[in-house]
Amino acid sequence: MYNKENLAQLKKMDALAPEVMKAFWAFDKAAVAAGAIPAKYKELIAVAVAMTTQCPYCIDIHSANARKAGATDAELTEAAMVAASLRAGAAVTHATHAFAK
C-alpha cells in the first residue's frame, strides 16, 4: 500500500478542497517551525510519533527533515527507541486490564 508516488495525489486534494488543504499545509508548517522547541527537536518528535502511528510517509518525510535540521543517526535511533518504549509501555499497562474482574 505504501508507494511514495501516492503523494502526488496531494495536488489533487489541494484542488478538490483548497481552503481546507491550505489550512492543513499552514498548520503542518507552523507545527514543526522553530519556536520554544527547536525545529530539529520537533522533527525528531515527529519521527517518533510517525513510528508509533506506523506511517511510512511520515517516517520518510520527517526523518529527512530531521537530518536537514542537523539530526544525527544516533538522535534518530534514540527517537525510535523512545517510540518503542512508549509502545511497549502501553502494552504493559494495558495488560493490567486482563486482571479486571
N, C-alpha and C positions, 0 to 999 in steps of 0.2 A: 504494500500500500504506500509506503514511503517512496516518493520519487521527487527529487528536488525540482524537476521540471514542472510539477504541480504548482509551484509558487508563481509561475507565470499567470495563473488564473487570478491572482490578486488584482491585476489590472482590470479584469472583467468585473470583479467585485467592486472596484473603485468606481467603475462606470455605472453599475447597477444600483448602488447605494452610496452615491457620492458624499452626502452630508455625514452619514454615519461612519463611513470609511475615513473621511477627512478627520473626524473627531477621534477615531481609533488611532490613526497614524500620529496625530498630535499628542495623544495620551501616551502612546508607546514611546515616542521620542522623549517626552518630558520625564517619564518614569525612570529612564536609565541615564538621564543627564546628570552631570555633576551637581551636587548640592551639599547638604550636610554629610552625605556619603559620597566619596569619590566615584567617578564613573567606572573605574576598574573594579571596585568592590561591588557595585551594583550589577555589573556584568557577571561577576563570579556568583553572586546571589542568583541571578537569572539562570546560570548554568546549573546550579544545584537544584533549583525549582524545576527546571526542564528535565532533569534526571528523575526527580520524583514523579513528575507528570508523564514521564516517558515520551516526550515529544521530540522525535529526531530532528525536526526542522529547527526547533528552538535550541536544542543542544548544539547543532551545527552553527547556527547564526550567532548565538551568544558566546560560544567558545571562540569563534573567530573574532568577535567584538572584544572579548576579554583579552585575547592576545594583542590586538591592535592597541588596547589601553595599557599594555605592558605586563599582563599576567604571564606567569611562567608555568611550565609543566607541573612543577611542584604545587603551585597555587591551584591549578585546575584539578589536580589529583586530590588535594585536601578538600576542595569544594565538593568533589564527588564523594569523598568519604563522609563528609557532613551529611550529604543527602542520604547515603546508605545507612548511616547510623539513625537518622530520623525514621526511615522506612522500617528498619529493624525494631526501633523503639516502639513504633506504632503497633507492630505485630505482637511484641512482648506485652505491652499494656493492654491491647485488645484481648489477649489470651486470658486475662483475668475474668472476662465475661463468660468464659467456659465454666467457671466455678459458681456462677449465679444460680440460685435455687428458686 
